[in-house]
Amino acid sequence: MKAFILDSYGKTQTLRLDEMPEPLAGPDDILVEVEAAGINLLDSKIRNGEFKPILPYKPPLVLGHDLAGTVIKVGARVRRFKPGDAVYGRLRDGQIGAFAERVAVKESDLAPKPANLSMVEAASIPLVGLTAWQALVDRAKLKPGQKILIHAGSGGVGTFAIQLAKHLGAAVATTASATNAALVKALGADIVIDYHKQAFENELSGYDVVLNSLDAKTLEKSLKVLKPGGKLISISGPPDPAFARAQGLNGVLRLVLRLLSAGIRRKAKHADVDYSFLFMRASGEQLGQITKLIEDGTIRPVVDRTFPFEQLNDAFAYIETGRAKGKVVVTLK
């Protein structure tokens, strides 16, 4: 089968299209024919080597976390799916490889594809949808009437999180460029801060939750908009000790992450704010809950561009410009 292979870590590395052996499906696995794969900055960061300490993949390897496709074969213990089923999912850490014609996926990582979505639209959902779900539902426990600031509202996570937050009954503010203001308002944002002209930390106050996906300066400024007891959730770091424990990292790495996050944790404590780092996990069960919201029209996918599979490296270059509105997807069929 054809697959894009990362031969070594590095920011200038391109992925090589070549033949690979067919994947072997274990008793709990499903062999999926990939029809579309979502592109995520996580893939870029792994390629660059930024996650080597906590996700120790050894090149050569096949990247890719998001997929939609058709079940070809199921393992002996698989009960929820059969050949011919249309599925989508976020592959778990340690078993990635969606940038290939076929991949073996754990049954528990998949959900039936939403009936009202194309394969391209479905492939755009899993990672950003699960990230937003785990941040807003699991971590923030967002309630009706609360106020949330979602940074980078026109990005992949942002476009999904705005819609989910509105469904949960929250008032939503977001940061975006003037060019993208109409998009995020259409998704449900109540307040749009033009980050080119406005300082969000001077415009907003009394917020219950901030979802950060930007840099360290934005993270620190976000403390100013939160009320005492508020929650600052970051998906862009720095990782905290709770994350290190959950990942089962060794003592040296735990110490490193403790030191990296010491500054923001100290400032958050001083502001009476709860800081936490979220590194989303694969979950077919949660994706099933998201599917219901998609099928009833509560949440819609936002796809910026599609690329043919052969142009995967061009798709990487495009998402790294930071200009994508929503998600970028490569198509294999």
C-alpha positions as CSV (number, residue, x, y, z in Angstrom):
1,M,0.0,0.0,0.0
2,K,1.0,3.6,-0.5
3,A,1.9,5.7,2.6
4,F,3.7,8.9,3.5
5,I,6.8,8.1,5.6
6,L,8.7,10.3,8.0
7,D,12.3,9.2,7.7
8,S,13.8,11.5,10.4
9,Y,12.7,14.3,12.7
10,G,13.2,17.9,11.6
11,K,11.4,21.1,10.7
12,T,12.6,21.0,7.1
13,Q,11.7,17.3,6.6
14,T,9.2,16.4,3.9
15,L,7.3,13.1,4.0
16,R,8.2,10.5,1.5
17,L,5.4,8.7,-0.5
18,D,6.4,5.1,-0.9
19,E,5.1,1.5,-0.6
20,M,4.6,0.1,2.8
21,P,3.7,-3.4,4.1
22,E,0.0,-3.9,4.7
23,P,-0.9,-3.2,8.4
24,L,-1.6,-6.2,10.6
25,A,-4.9,-6.0,12.6
26,G,-4.9,-7.6,16.1
27,P,-8.0,-9.1,17.7
28,D,-9.2,-5.7,19.0
29,D,-8.4,-3.9,15.8
30,I,-10.3,-2.8,12.7
31,L,-8.6,-2.6,9.3
32,V,-9.8,0.6,7.7
33,E,-9.5,1.8,4.1
34,V,-8.7,5.4,4.5
35,E,-10.8,7.7,2.2
36,A,-9.9,11.0,3.8
37,A,-7.4,12.2,6.5
38,G,-7.4,15.4,8.5
39,I,-4.2,17.4,8.8
40,N,-3.3,18.7,12.3
41,L,-0.6,20.9,13.7
42,L,0.1,17.9,16.1
43,D,1.4,16.1,13.0
44,S,3.7,19.0,12.2
45,K,5.0,19.1,15.8
46,I,5.7,15.4,15.9
47,R,7.5,15.7,12.5
48,N,9.5,18.6,13.9
49,G,10.6,16.5,16.9
50,E,8.8,18.7,19.5
51,F,7.0,15.8,21.2
52,K,10.0,13.3,21.3
53,P,10.2,13.4,25.1
54,I,6.5,12.5,25.6
55,L,5.7,10.6,22.4
56,P,8.8,8.7,21.6
57,Y,8.1,7.5,18.1
58,K,11.0,6.1,16.2
59,P,11.3,7.0,12.5
60,P,10.7,5.8,10.0
61,L,7.0,6.1,10.7
62,V,3.7,7.1,9.2
63,L,2.0,10.2,10.7
64,G,-1.7,11.0,10.7
65,H,-4.3,11.1,13.6
66,D,-7.7,11.8,11.9
67,L,-9.4,9.6,9.4
68,A,-12.7,8.6,7.8
69,G,-13.1,5.5,5.7
70,T,-14.6,2.1,5.3
71,V,-14.1,-1.1,7.4
72,I,-12.3,-3.8,5.4
73,K,-11.7,-6.4,8.1
74,V,-12.4,-6.8,11.8
75,G,-10.4,-8.6,14.6
76,A,-11.8,-11.6,16.4
77,R,-12.9,-9.6,19.5
78,V,-14.5,-6.7,17.5
79,R,-18.3,-6.5,18.0
80,R,-19.5,-3.0,17.0
81,F,-18.4,-2.9,13.4
82,K,-18.4,-5.1,10.3
83,P,-16.8,-4.9,6.8
84,G,-18.4,-2.2,4.8
85,D,-19.2,0.1,7.7
86,A,-18.4,3.8,7.2
87,V,-16.3,5.0,10.3
88,Y,-14.3,7.9,11.5
89,G,-11.9,8.5,14.4
90,R,-8.8,9.9,16.0
91,L,-6.1,7.2,16.2
92,R,-4.6,6.8,19.6
93,D,-1.1,7.8,20.5
94,G,1.3,5.0,19.7
95,Q,-0.9,3.6,16.9
96,I,-1.1,6.5,14.4
97,G,-0.7,6.2,10.7
98,A,-3.7,7.8,8.9
99,F,-1.5,9.1,6.0
100,A,-1.7,5.7,4.3
101,E,-4.2,3.8,2.2
102,R,-5.0,1.5,5.0
103,V,-4.5,1.4,8.8
104,A,-5.3,-0.8,11.8
105,V,-7.3,1.1,14.4
106,K,-8.5,0.0,17.9
107,E,-12.3,-0.6,17.9
108,S,-12.7,1.7,20.9
109,D,-11.2,4.6,18.9
110,L,-13.8,4.6,16.2
111,A,-17.4,5.7,15.8
112,P,-19.9,5.3,12.9
113,K,-19.5,8.2,10.5
114,P,-22.2,10.8,10.8
115,A,-24.8,10.0,8.2
116,N,-25.1,13.6,7.0
117,L,-21.3,14.1,6.5
118,S,-19.1,13.3,3.5
119,M,-15.9,11.4,4.2
120,V,-13.9,14.7,3.9
121,E,-16.2,16.5,6.4
122,A,-16.0,13.5,8.8
123,A,-12.2,13.4,8.6
124,S,-12.1,17.0,9.8
125,I,-13.8,16.3,13.1
126,P,-12.2,13.8,15.4
127,L,-9.1,15.5,16.9
128,V,-10.6,19.0,17.1
129,G,-14.0,17.7,18.3
130,L,-12.5,15.5,21.0
131,T,-10.2,18.3,22.1
132,A,-13.1,20.7,22.5
133,W,-15.3,18.1,24.2
134,Q,-12.6,17.1,26.7
135,A,-11.8,20.7,27.4
136,L,-15.4,22.1,27.7
137,V,-17.3,19.1,29.0
138,D,-14.8,17.0,30.9
139,R,-12.4,19.6,32.2
140,A,-14.3,22.9,32.4
141,K,-17.7,21.4,33.1
142,L,-19.1,24.4,31.2
143,K,-22.6,25.3,32.4
144,P,-25.4,27.5,31.0
145,G,-24.9,31.1,31.7
146,Q,-21.1,30.9,32.1
147,K,-18.7,32.9,30.0
148,I,-15.9,31.4,28.0
149,L,-13.1,33.0,25.9
150,I,-12.0,30.7,23.1
151,H,-8.8,31.9,21.5
152,A,-8.2,31.5,17.7
153,G,-11.9,31.1,17.0
154,S,-11.4,30.5,13.2
155,G,-9.0,27.6,13.7
156,G,-9.8,23.9,13.8
157,V,-10.4,23.6,17.5
158,G,-11.9,27.1,17.7
159,T,-14.6,26.6,15.1
160,F,-15.8,23.4,16.9
161,A,-15.4,24.8,20.4
162,I,-17.5,27.9,19.7
163,Q,-20.4,25.7,18.5
164,L,-20.1,23.3,21.4
165,A,-19.9,26.1,24.0
166,K,-23.1,27.7,22.6
167,H,-24.8,24.3,22.7
168,L,-23.8,24.1,26.4
169,G,-25.5,27.4,27.0
170,A,-22.4,29.6,27.5
171,A,-21.7,33.1,26.4
172,V,-18.8,33.0,24.0
173,A,-16.0,35.5,23.2
174,T,-13.3,34.7,20.8
175,T,-10.2,36.2,19.2
176,A,-10.0,36.4,15.4
177,S,-9.0,38.7,12.6
178,A,-11.5,41.1,11.1
179,T,-11.5,38.9,8.0
180,N,-12.8,35.9,10.0
181,A,-15.2,37.8,12.2
182,A,-18.3,36.9,10.1
183,L,-17.3,33.2,10.2
184,V,-17.0,33.0,14.0
185,K,-20.2,35.0,14.5
186,A,-22.0,32.6,12.3
187,L,-20.8,29.8,14.4
188,G,-22.2,31.4,17.5
189,A,-19.6,33.8,19.0
190,D,-21.2,36.6,20.9
191,I,-18.1,38.8,21.1
192,V,-15.3,38.9,18.6
193,I,-12.0,40.5,19.6
194,D,-9.9,41.7,16.6
195,Y,-6.5,40.7,17.8
196,H,-4.9,43.0,15.3
197,K,-6.5,46.1,16.9
198,Q,-7.7,45.1,20.3
199,A,-6.1,43.7,23.5
200,F,-8.5,41.1,24.7
201,E,-7.2,41.4,28.2
202,N,-8.4,45.0,28.3
203,E,-11.7,44.3,26.7
204,L,-12.9,41.2,28.7
205,S,-13.4,40.5,32.4
206,G,-15.2,38.1,34.7
207,Y,-14.9,35.0,32.6
208,D,-15.3,31.5,33.9
209,V,-13.2,29.7,31.4
210,V,-10.5,30.4,28.8
211,L,-9.5,27.9,26.2
212,N,-6.0,28.7,25.0
213,S,-4.3,27.3,21.9
214,L,-1.8,30.1,21.4
215,D,1.6,31.2,22.8
216,A,2.9,31.7,26.3
217,K,2.2,35.5,26.3
218,T,-1.4,34.9,25.3
219,L,-1.7,32.3,28.1
220,E,-0.4,34.7,30.7
221,K,-2.6,37.6,29.5
222,S,-5.6,35.2,29.7
223,L,-5.3,35.2,33.5
224,K,-6.5,38.8,33.5
225,V,-9.9,38.0,32.0
226,L,-10.8,35.2,34.4
227,K,-12.7,35.7,37.6
228,P,-11.5,34.1,40.9
229,G,-12.1,30.4,40.7
230,G,-12.0,30.5,36.9
231,K,-10.3,27.8,34.7
232,L,-7.5,28.4,32.3
233,I,-7.2,25.4,30.0
234,S,-4.3,25.2,27.5
235,I,-3.9,22.8,24.6
236,S,-0.6,24.4,23.5
237,G,1.3,24.0,26.8
238,P,3.2,24.1,28.9
239,P,2.4,20.6,30.2
240,D,1.9,20.4,33.9
241,P,2.7,17.8,36.6
242,A,-0.8,16.3,36.4
243,F,-0.2,15.5,32.7
244,A,3.2,14.0,33.4
245,R,1.7,11.7,36.0
246,A,-1.2,10.7,33.7
247,Q,1.3,9.9,30.9
248,G,3.4,7.8,33.3
249,L,6.5,9.8,32.4
250,N,9.8,9.1,34.3
251,G,11.1,11.2,37.1
252,V,13.4,13.3,35.0
253,L,10.7,14.3,32.6
254,R,8.2,14.9,35.4
255,L,10.8,17.4,36.9
256,V,11.3,19.1,33.5
257,L,7.6,19.6,33.0
258,R,7.1,20.8,36.5
259,L,9.8,23.4,35.9
260,L,8.4,24.4,32.5
261,S,5.0,25.0,33.9
262,A,6.1,26.5,37.2
263,G,5.7,30.1,36.1
264,I,2.1,30.0,34.8
265,R,1.0,27.7,37.7
266,R,2.4,30.2,40.2
267,K,0.7,33.2,38.5
268,A,-2.5,31.2,38.2
269,K,-2.5,30.4,41.9
270,H,-1.8,34.0,42.7
271,A,-4.9,35.0,40.6
272,D,-7.0,32.2,42.2
273,V,-7.3,30.5,38.8
274,D,-7.1,26.8,38.1
275,Y,-4.5,26.2,35.3
276,S,-4.4,22.8,33.5
277,F,-2.8,21.4,30.3
278,L,-5.0,19.2,28.1
279,F,-3.6,16.6,25.8
280,M,-6.6,15.0,24.2
281,R,-7.1,11.2,24.1
282,A,-8.8,9.1,21.5
283,S,-12.3,8.0,22.4
284,G,-14.9,6.4,20.1
285,E,-17.5,6.7,22.9
286,Q,-17.1,10.5,23.1
287,L,-17.0,10.7,19.3
288,G,-20.4,9.0,19.3
289,Q,-21.8,11.8,21.5
290,I,-20.3,14.3,19.0
291,T,-22.0,12.4,16.2
292,K,-25.4,13.1,17.7
293,L,-24.7,16.8,17.7
294,I,-23.6,16.7,14.1
295,E,-26.5,14.7,12.9
296,D,-29.1,16.9,14.6
297,G,-27.5,20.0,13.1
298,T,-26.1,21.5,16.4
299,I,-22.5,21.4,15.1
300,R,-21.3,21.6,11.5
301,P,-17.8,20.9,10.2
302,V,-15.7,23.8,8.9
303,V,-13.4,22.6,6.1
304,D,-11.0,25.2,4.6
305,R,-9.4,23.3,1.8
306,T,-8.9,19.7,0.5
307,F,-5.7,18.4,-1.1
308,P,-5.2,15.2,-3.1
309,F,-3.2,12.6,-1.1
310,E,-0.2,13.0,-3.3
311,Q,0.0,16.7,-2.2
312,L,0.2,15.9,1.5
313,N,3.4,18.0,1.9
314,D,1.7,21.0,0.3
315,A,-1.2,20.5,2.8
316,F,1.3,20.6,5.7
317,A,2.9,23.8,4.3
318,Y,-0.6,25.4,4.1
319,I,-1.6,24.7,7.7
320,E,1.7,26.0,8.9
321,T,0.9,29.4,7.5
322,G,-1.7,29.7,10.2
323,R,-4.3,31.0,7.7
324,A,-6.6,28.0,7.5
325,K,-10.2,28.6,8.5
326,G,-11.3,25.4,10.2
327,K,-9.6,22.2,9.0
328,V,-7.6,21.0,6.0
329,V,-8.1,17.5,4.7
330,V,-6.4,15.2,2.2
331,T,-8.4,12.9,0.1
332,L,-7.5,9.4,-1.0
333,K,-10.6,8.6,-3.1
